[in-house]
Amino acid sequence: MSERIRIPDVGRAHDEILRTMEGFRAGDADWRDGRTWSLVYYAGPEHHELLKQASALFFAENALNPMAFRSLKRMEAEVVQMSASMLHGPEGCVGTLTTGGTESVLMAVKAARDRARAKRPWVTRPEVVAPSTIHVALDKAAHYFGMKVRYVDVGPDFRADPRAMERRINRNTVLVCASAPQYPHGVVDPIAEIGAIAERHAIPFHVDACVGGFLLPWVEKLGHPVPVFDFRVPGVTSMSADLHKYGFAAKGASLVLYRDMSYLRHQFFVSTDWSGGIYASPSMTGTRAGGPIAAAWASLVAMGEEGFLDHTRRAMDAAKRLQAGLRAIAELTVFGEPDATIVSWGAKRPVGEGGVNLFAIADRLQSKGWSVDRQQNPPSIHCTVTSNHGPVIDDYLRDVREAVGHVALHPELSASGNAAMYGMMAKVPFRALVKKSVLGVMEALYGTSIEPPDPDKIGEADAGPLMKVVNQYGGTIDAVLEKLQGFVGKKPGSRA
Ligand SMILES: Cc1ncc(COP(=O)(O)O)c(C=O)c1O
């Protein structure tokens, strides 16, 4: 093992530090040129510069004490109000900023749990009903807060099935959730129908609009058909919307909104007996960084409706060109009818029925410098399209066409490297085995080594028993898994 790094005895020169850090970036994903499809939402160099300056202005301040930093409280309140208007929140609509979509979802779930504790104390095993496509942040929330999610299968159009959801509501249900749009395929769940059900059962209803909250309002304003998805639906009691996604704010900023204070109240944490003093905090974190709040405020007022509409128009145009180009490739299909700018695509037919191996195509695209987001159930590649992708859609489509042709000529590619690993991970019915392998990767990533593992080698070296089986049995493994799948009778990895 190499020697453990220590804090230097003497501090280094600032310019040298910055140069070193620039050097660290050499192997990073190239987001400025549109080669990544999520992770970074880039609205161009001028907006980027503004975010940096706004963030720097308040980088030291701490919104934990809103009395000490009234500036931050003011900006947070203004962001909440601007967003509440955009999402048709009623007069009493309130909310807080959080560090990201996951924290917003965590907070909505925690608030619903604690509200139920206050109103229905006999519920000791609180449950949430949600479509199987809901973002995994809900799973995380349930895991953290000791709750159970009852996942419900979506329809063939990937949208939530309201009637099936209603059937899963029981006396333990403290929250119903749906998405606008859901992340995997970009379709908006039938919020109006689910809202009516939630209202009828007097259960709070959270709409996760983390990815769509700052996008769908503009898509709708541009005249595209969008199912009603926000507080206009009377049953909707809370919404999450990420400023650091299509709000084009700096990282670390999302928003959770509630219809009124009677819901938000249950998000707060108050401790009265600590020797450090009476302590009150609105959300998960203690210290709340000022930079992201300031940058979020700056982003909304710099964009204005005009800016948001312009970026949305360009993103929609790019997404539609991408969809059309993918649909024109005989071997491929686009899943569902996306309502906005998420495009999820894959093989028209499964490999067993003569289709192309999508994960081998993904590897080929990655080797050409594209960052690839792989999904399962069905195997698909996920593209979150922004205005920044307009100029690269044609290049991407050209590389996809080339990759499809290459994989068709080299079927052996599907039995090696990442393609084999992802293919297998998607099919193994024993999910505990998959989990063990992923935990192995996490341990490699967060272990004592400074150098992150080579992404191309993770599959080989660190994915544990699963990868060993792949390496040993190569191509035959697929057939065995297909049989097992039939035997177990459930799609591996399906949540419902
Ligand atoms: C619908 C939805 N909800 C929640 C999240 C989680 O957001 P974050 O990664 O900011 O925690 C995402 C992220 O993509 C999302 O798309």
The ligand as an ORCA input file, in Angstrom:
! r2SCAN-3c Opt
* xyz 0 1
  C     -37.334     12.760    -10.611
  C     -36.100     12.882     -9.757
  N     -36.218     12.892     -8.420
  C     -35.153     13.001     -7.608
  C     -33.877     13.103     -8.125
  C     -32.682     13.195     -7.194
  O     -32.011     14.403     -7.360
  P     -30.536     14.648     -6.826
  O     -29.638     13.786     -7.636
  O     -30.339     16.107     -7.034
  O     -30.487     14.282     -5.387
  C     -33.705     13.073     -9.515
  C     -32.389     13.138    -10.132
  O     -32.209     12.933    -11.309
  C     -34.852     12.975    -10.350
  O     -34.755     12.948    -11.693
*
